[in-house]
Structure formats: structure tokens, C-alpha cells
Amino acid sequence: MSLRILHISTRLILGGSQENTVLSCEGQARCGHEVHLAFGPIFGPEGSMLPRLKAFNERVARDGSAKPITLHELPHMVREIHPIKDHLCFHRDLKRLLREVKPDVVHTHSSKAGILGRWAAWRALKAAGFTSRGPQDSHPAALETTRNVRPAIIHTIHGPPFMPIEGGAIARARIRAKNHLYTLAERFAAKRCHTIVSVADAMTEQFLARNIGMPEQYVTVRSGMEVEAFLSPRPGESRDEMRAELGIDPGDFVVGTVARLAQHKGHDDLLDALGDDLRSRDGWKLLWVGDGWWRDRLLARARELGLQEKIICTGLVPPERVPAMVRAMDVLAHPSYREGLPRTVPQALLCGVCPVAYDVDGTREACIDGRTGRLVAPGDTRALGDAIRELWERPDERARLAQQGQTECAERFSAQTMVHALEGVYRAAIVRARGDGVSGDADANAPGPAS
């Protein structure tokens, strides 16, 4: 069954949720679906997935292997809470887009786009007298041509919108208030969609613990990636070749990260955990892959600690170069304080690199302590350092964990597996949408757009 699918995402920066969304769009286009992707303006040092999408469209225009992905920039879709822009995005950008596209499936990603997108799809399409395009084959889940049939509305939780409670009394109070507002908004939006996809079981558990949605709405579809790029080096991108390119000696011990240089990613924790080792051991180095708003501050702190010569900071790296960078590492460190399911952990395992990570959210579903890596409590920099030092001392154990993880991740995290699973999710959601079994018409007296 060929579908018209509209994905809505807050931003298309270089990041795990954005890569997940783009791979979903590309896979669905190859399956013969008509795919649209809407997103807010892109800016900042994190980079953009837009060049990849444009390259995909140019390639399929030449070879006819898929339908192109139609791109829509939503001028008022922003990440931060902004009442005026949120109002304009809901009433002007999203409603107009939904009327024009008339999708069979609306699939939202990230919290802001998920809240505004789900509500707009739930209201605007019915208010416009949406008529589905009708079945294109005899599949039992095909849409019927019926007035006021809603499209299937699906949301993916890529990571929790709730921030860790930290800082002084005032900061903690603000974070609690903001988390409460997000909880209310997510409850509101969950009543206005048919299915909620979690990239990790931990996301389902956290959202249900906050009374967001109903258990029967949730399904886990693990975040997919192009596994072959990590399993098989391209010419010139073997471990030895990448180390030579980065100025890393063959015998050096490299602890790497693949993450935005931003709050809650744990780069400060690595400096605290490994500072003494980096100063006292000539062959130890940190490899930071990525860029972000905290770059200058982090590098200034490294200089204050006398570690500037021990850090290799690559800046922005095109996604296709990430596997090569990971291969240059001995250990991948991922001391992040909030995640959905961190893609960099299975990616490291696919490359044959052992991860050490904070035990937060869905991280343990890829980095299984003692089986596919090492987990430590979030914020425990002593344990973080101990785990890395233990793996340095025991290279055979490092290799064993990485090999076991590589075997387990090759199938579980492939993009093809994810796209195939989403096909089933869409079929079930379409059937549910026809039955209108989620929330009824509680929107008449609803408040203004949640954000």
C-alpha cells in the first residue's frame, strides 16, 4: 500500500533523532511511499542533515530508484518555548501544510514538533473535512474514501524532554516547573495521536510513569542506522589510516566521544575523570568528534587543566565520516546525562570499539554491563575513570565486549529493520485511526498551543 507520509521534526541538525528521521524518510521513499519532511529553520554550529536529503533527491532523480522526499521549512518552528512563534507555527505553518499535503500518516519527532504537530493534525484535518485518497490496493488496512477520516497520527520519542534536576535552589525550581509543563503538554498530545513509538523501552517506562498516554499506545522500534558503513571500512578509513590522519600514534590509548559539545553530554566529566591519567600517561588522548555551543568553554577549561595537547577536537564531521573516526578509538566514552537510546553506543560496537557509558534512560539497552560494555552511575566520575582504566589494562576484555556487542547490534539496529517495523506500526495505526479509538473530540475548549 503506497502511503502519503508527512514527517514533522523540530530541527534537522546533525544528531541522533534527526538521523533516525532522515533514514526513515529515505527507506520509506525507496518502498514507494510519497514522503514529505517538515522542519524548522536550521542554524548553529551543530551542522545540518539538509545536504544529505538534497543529495538523496538528486540521486533518485537520476536513477529513478525512489520517489524524491518533498521538503518543507516551517519558519516559526523553534526548539525553545516561544508563545508567539508557537502560535504562528500551529495556526499558520502546520495547518496550512496539513491542508496542502493531505497525508495518510503524520509522524512527528522531538517534543516541540511532537506537541504542535499532533495537535494540529488532530484538529486541522478534521476541521477541513479531510477526505483520504482512497485505497490503492486490496490490503485490509487500506484507507476508505470517507468524509472526516483522520490520518494515522504517530509520534516517536527519541529522548526525554525532561531535564535533570541540578544547580542551585532557583535553578532546580525552574527545571521542576519546566518539566511539569512538558509533562502536561505531553499528556495533552498523547491524547491526540494513535501510536507512540519509543526508540527504547526505557522511554515507554518513563512516560507511563508520568501518566503520559496509555500502555496500548506504545511500541518500541529501535533507532536504525546504516550498519554496513560501521562494519566495513571504506578505502582509506581503516583504524591505522585514520589514526595516521589524526596524528595518533599506533600505541596511543584513545578515549573518544561522538556528541555535540553541549550541556549534559559529559565532556566536563571526562576531564574530571581522566585528567590525572592524561597528564601522567604520554600515550593517552581524548578524541572529541563534534561541535557545539560549549566548544570554546570546554577547550578553555582543558587549557586551564594543562590538557590542551591531549585533546583532538575534530569539529563538525560529515555523518559518513563518523565510522572512520570511531575506528580510531580504543574506548568510546558516553557520559551523557539524558538520552533516548544513544546511537553512538551501538555504532561504536559495530566498529568493534567498546563503550563506557552512564546508565541513563535507554543506554543500557545497547551497552549491557559486562556483556557489551561498561555502565556506571551518572555523575560518578570516579567510577567512570575506573572503568576506562580497567579496559586500558585489559585489552582482551575490551575486545571481548566489543565483539559480543557487534554481533548483537548488526541486526537489531539496522535501518532496514527500523523501516520494516514502521511499516507495521503505520498499518496498525491506520486501522486504529479509522476506528477513532484514542481521545474523541475534546479539543473544543482546549488551551493554546503547548510547547
N, C-alpha and C positions, 0 to 999 in steps of 0.2 A: 504494500500500500504506500503510494507516494504521498507524503505529507508536506504541508507548508508550515515550517517551524520558525518561530521567532525567539531567538536568544536575546536576553537583556542583561548587560553587565555594567557595573558602575564605571570601571576603568579598564583600559587594555594595556596596562603597564606590564613589564616583564615580571611575572610572578606565577606561583603555582596554580591559583584558581583561574587566572587568565589563560595559561597554557592548557589547562583542562578544558576550558570552554572552547578554545580555538580547535583543539584536536577533536572535540565532539562535533563542531561545525564541519570540519573537513571530512570526517568519517561519514557523517550523515549526507553531505553533498555527494560523496562517492557512491552512497547507497541509492542515489536517485531522488533524494528529497530536495525540495526548494527551501533553502536555508537563508534566513536573514539574521544579522547580528547588529544589535543597537548598543551604544556605549557612550559614556560621557567624554568630554574633551581630555586629551592626553597631554600632560606636561610634567616636567620634573626630571630628576636625574635617574629615575628607575628604568628608563627605556620604555619601548613600546612593542607590542605584538603586531602592530598595523603593517609593517613591511612584510611580515610573513604572510598575512592574509592577502595583500596585494600580489605577492609572488605566486601564491596558490591560484588566484584568479587568472593571472597571466598564463600560468602553465596549463590550466584546464581550458582556457580559450584556444590555446594552440593544439592540444591533443584531444580535446573532447572527452576526457576521462571522467568528468564530473560536471555538475552544474556549478557556475560561479556562486560565491557567497555574496549576497547583497548587504552592503554596509550602510549603517545609519548612525550619524553622530547626533547625540541628544545634547543640545547646547547648555541645558540647565541641570544636567545630571552631575552632581558633585558628591564627593565622598563625605565631607563634613556636614553636620546639621546646619541647614541654611533655610529658614522658613520661606523666604521669598522665592529662591531658586527651586526649592522642593515643590512649592505650589505651582510654579510655572512648568516644571518638568511633568508633574502629574496632569495638569489640566490642558497644557498646550502640547508638549512634546509627545508624551506617551499616548494620550487619547487619539491624537491625530495619526500617529504611527499605526496604532491598532486598527483604526478605521481603514487606513490605506492598505495594510498588508492582509488583513482578514485571515489570521493564522489558524491552523488546526491545533497547534500546540504552542503555548507560550511557556518558555523555560527561562526562569530568572536565576541570577547568580549574584552572590555577595549581599550583604544586609540591606544597604540603601536601595539598590536596584530591585532586590527581592521584595521589599515592603511596598515601594511605589509601583513596581511592575505588576505584582499580584493584584493589588487593589484596582489599578487601572484596568487590567484585563477582566477582572470580575465584574466591574461596573460598566465600563465604556462599551464593550462589545454587545452586552445585552441591551443597553440603552439605545444603541444604534440599530437594534433589530438585526443583529448579526445572523447571517444565513451561511451555513457551511457550504463548501463547494461540491459536496456530494461524493458518494463512493466512486472510486476508480477501479475497484476490482470486487471480488466476491468475499473478501476477508470479513469474518464476522464482526470485527471491530471497526469496520469502515463507517464513516460518518454518514448519517442520513440527511437529506435536504429538508430540514425542519426549521421553522422560524424560531428565533431566540434560543438556539442551541449554543451553549457556551463552548469555547475551545477547552481542551485539557490545559490546566494550569499547573506547572511543576516548578518547584524551587529546589536548588542544590545548596546545601550548607557546606561550604568549602572550609570554613573555620569559624570559631565562635566570635560574635561581635562583642562579647562581654570582656571587659578589660580586667587584668589582675588588680586587686586592691593593694595599693602601695603608696609610699610617700608619707607626708605629714597628715595631721588630722583634717585639715581643709582639703587637701588633695584626695584623701581617702573618701571623704564625704561626697566630693564631686563625682568620683568614679562610681560610688554606690548609686548615686542619683542617676547618672548616665546609664549604668547597667539596668536599673529599674525601668527607665524609659524604653530602652531597647527590648527588654523583656515584654513590656506591654505592647510595643509595636509588633514584635514577632508573634505574640499571641493573636493579635488582630489579623495579621497577614496569613497566619496558618489557617484561619477560618475561611480564607478566600483563595485556597488552592486545593487541588485534588491529591497531589502527591508531594512528599518532601523527600528528596534524595540526600543521604548523608555519605560523605566520602569515607567515613569511618564510623564504626559502631559507637564510639565514644561521643560523637556529635548527637546521635539519637538519644543516648542516655542523658546528656547534659540538657538538651532542650526539653525532653519529657520531664526531667526533674524540676524544670521551671514552669511546668504546665503549659508548654507550647505545643499545640496540636494534639492529635490523638495517635495512639500507637499504630493503628492500622494505616495511617497516612505514610509512615516511614518505610523506606527501603534503603539498604546500603549498596552503593555502586562505587567501588574503589576507584580512586583517581588514576586515569590511564596515562601512559607515556609511550614514546616510540622506543621500545626496549632494544631493538636491534642496534640503534646508534650507541647504546651503552655497552652492549655485549661485544660488539665487533668494532675495533678502532678503524677509522678511515686512514688512508695513506698519510704518513707524516704525523699521526696523532697517537702513537704508542706511548706507553709510560716513559720510556727512556727519551724519546724525541721531545715530548712535552717538557720533561724536566730540563733538558738542554735549552729549550726555547725560553723557559722561565728563569734560567740561571741557577737551577737547583742541582747540586752535586749528587751523583748516584748514591752515595751513602748517607745523605741527609735524611732526617726524620721529619716529615711534613704533616702538620695538622692543619686541615683545610676546612673552610666554611663555604657554602654556596647560599647566600642570603643577602637581602638588602641591608645596607649599613644604616640600620634604623632601630628605633626603640623596640625593646622586647626580643631582639634577635640574639642577644647574649654575647656580643663581641667584648664588652667590658668584662664579663665573667671569664672569658678565655684569658684575657690579660692578667686577671687576678689569679686564676688557677695555675697558669704556666709561666708567670713572669720570672720566677727564680730559675726554672729549667731553661728558659730561653736565654737568660743571661749567662748561665754556667755551662751550658752544653753547646759546643760550637756547631754541631750538625743539626740543631733543632730550628725549625722555621714555621711560621704561620703563613698560610696562603688564603687570602680573603678574595673570593670571587664575587663580584657585585659592586654596586654603588648605592648611594642614598644620601639623605639629608644629613646624616650623622658622620659622614666621611671625615670632614675636617676636624671635628671634635675628637673622633677616635684616634686619628693619626697624631693629633697634638698630644693626646694622653700617652700614646705609645712613645713619643719623643721624650716626654717628662719621665717616663719609666726607663729610658735608655734602651728601648726595644725597636727603634725605628729600622735598624739594619736587619732585624729578624722577621720583618713582615713584608710579604709580597702582596700588594694590593692591585688587582688586575683592572679595576674599574668595570664598566659595563662590558659584558661578554655576550655576543650573539648566542641565542639558545642552542644552535647547532654546535657551538664550541664548548659547551658545558661538559659533555662527556670527556673530552680531552683533558680539561682542567682537573676533573675529578680523578682521572687515572694517575695524575702526578702526585696524588696524596697517599700517605700511609694510613691515616685515620681521618674520617670525616667527623668533625665535631658539630653538633647541632644543639647548642644550649638555648633554644628558643623557649619563651615563656608562654606562648599561645600558638596553637596550630589546629588545623583540621586533621589532615594526615599529611605530614611533611614530605613532599615529593622528593626532596633531595636525599632522604634516607634510603628509599628503595633504589634510587638512581645510583647512589654510591655502591650499594650491594650488587647491582647489576654490573658495575665496573670492577667488582672484585675488591672493593675498599670497605673496611669495617667501620661502622658508625659508633659513636658515643653520643648519647642524646639525653636531654632532660625528659623525665617521664611525665609529659603533659598531653592531655587530650588524646588524639589518635596515634601518637608516636609509637606506643607500644605494639600497635597492630602491624608494624613493619620491622621495628627494632625490638626484637624479643630478647630480653636479657638472658645472656648465657647461651643463646641459640643462634641469633643473627646479629648480635651486637651487645652493647652495654648501655644500660639505663641507670641514671642517677636522679636523685630528687632535685626538683627545680630550685635553683639558687644555692645549692650546696657546692660551692666552688672547690672545696677540699676534695670531695668525692669525685668531682669532675676531673681534677688533676690526677687523683689516684688511679682512676680508670684508664686515663690516657697513658700514664707512666707504666701501668701494668701491661698494656698492649705493646708498648715500646720494648719492654723487657721480654715479652713472649710473642715473637713474630709468628710462631707456629699456631698459637691460639688465634691470633689476628686473622691468619689465612683460613683457619677452620670456620670461624664465624662468618667470614665474607663468602666462602664457598657455599655454605648452607643457605645463606640469605640469597645468593644469586640464583640458586635452584628454585627457591620458593617464590621469588619475585617475578621471574621471567613470564609466567602465565598470569599471575594474579593482577599485575599492574600494566598489562599491555593495553594500548589504545584500542585495539580491535575488540578485546574483551569488554572494555567500557562501552564502546559504541553498540555492541551487540546487546549488552544488558539494558541500555537506554531504550532500544527498540521495544523490548518487553515492557519497560516502565511506561512508555508512551501508549502502547496498545491498551494496557490496563487502565491508564488514566483517561483515555478517550471513552472507554466503556463507562467509567465512573462519572465522567462529565455529562454523558447522555442521561445518566440516572440522577444527576444533580444531587449527589449524596453527601455533601460536606456541610454547607452552612446556611443554605436558604438565602433569603433576601433581607439581611439585617443591615444593609448599607444606607437605608433612607435617612437615618438620623446619626450617621457615623461622623466622627470628628474630622478635622482637616487632615491632610496627608501626614502619615507618620514618617519619621526619618531616622 
